[in-house]
Amino acid sequence: MKTIEDKNRVDIKTIEKYDEINGHDVIRETLLYKGCELCSEIASVQYIQKKYLEETAFYLYGLKVNATNKLYVGYVLDRYWRRNDLQPFDMKGYVIVPKDIYNECKKINDSYKK
């Protein structure tokens, strides 16, 4: 049996960062940074692609972009969104944007356009 080398271990600080990840904060930050235009509307429900949210989580929580972190961040966010009923079963790769977050971010983004 091969032992795990120290260079292949995930450090404790990074594991703690995964526990801090909040899917609502990631959605809010993505809409504020990249704009509400990323959202698609279907039957008056806003959706956003998961890839944008996962990218945002890296800089929001100060994580390095590598294969291991991509796997863990995706897993943590998927789990968060499922527990909060924000991941539709019929639309793989998308997340539901809560109306209050969308309206809050849209109001802020629109104030800069004037």
N, C-alpha and C positions, 0 to 999 in steps of 0.2 A: 504494500500500500504506500502510495506517495504522500508525503506530508505537504501541507500548505506552507509556502514560503511567506515571510513577512511582507515582501513586496507585492504579493497578490491579495493581501488582506485589506479590507475596507476599514479605515480608521474610525474611531469612536465619534469624532466630530462630524464626519460625513453621515454616519448612521443617525445621529441626533438631528441633522438637517432634514433627513427624510421624514422624521416624526413631526417636524415643524410645518411641512408642506400643507397648505390650505387651498383647496381647489377653487373656492370662491375668490380668494385673494388673487390667484393666478388668472382667473377670468377677468377680474376688474383691471388688473395691471396690463393684461394683453389689450383690452379695449382702450385703455387710456394711452398706451404707447403706440399701438399699431392702428387704432381707429375702429370705429363701429362698422365701417364699411366691410370688414371681414365677415360679418354675420350674414347668414342667409335666412330669409323669413319664409316659413311654410305654415300656413293656417294660423297666422298671428303668433307664432312661436319662433324665437330667434335661435339659430344654431351657429356654432363655430367649429372649425376643424381642430381636432386634437393636436395636430402637429404644431400649430401656432402656440397653443397653450403649453406644450411640453418645452418648446424653445424658451418661452418666457420664464418658466420655472427655473431654468438653469441660471439666468442672470439675477432673478429675484432672490434666490437663496444662495447665490455665490458658489455654485457647483461647477466643477470642470466638466466639459463635454467629452465623454468617452463612452465606449460601448456599455460598460457596466452601469454607469450613471444613467444612461438613456433607458436601460432596462428597468432599473429601480424606480426612476422618476415616473415612467409610464405606468408601472405597476401601482405605485402609491396613488397617482392621480386617478387611474381607472377605479381603484377600490373606493376612493373618496367620492367620485361622481356616482358610482352605483349605489352607495349608501345614502346619498342625498337625492336620488331619483333624477339625476341630470344626464344620464346616459341612455339615449333611446335604443331600443332593441332593433328597430327596423332601419336605423341609419348608422352603420358602422363607421367609425372614424370621426364622428361628430359628437358634440356636447351641447346640451340645452343651456342657453344663457338665461338666468333668472331675470324677469322683467325689471325688478328694482335695480339690479346692477346695470342692466342695459340702459335704462332711463337715466340713471345717475351719470354714467360715463358719456352718454350722448349729450346730455346737458353741458357737461364740462368741455367736451370736444367742440361742440357748436359755439361755445362762448369764445373760443380762440379763432373761429372762422370769421367773426364779425369785425 
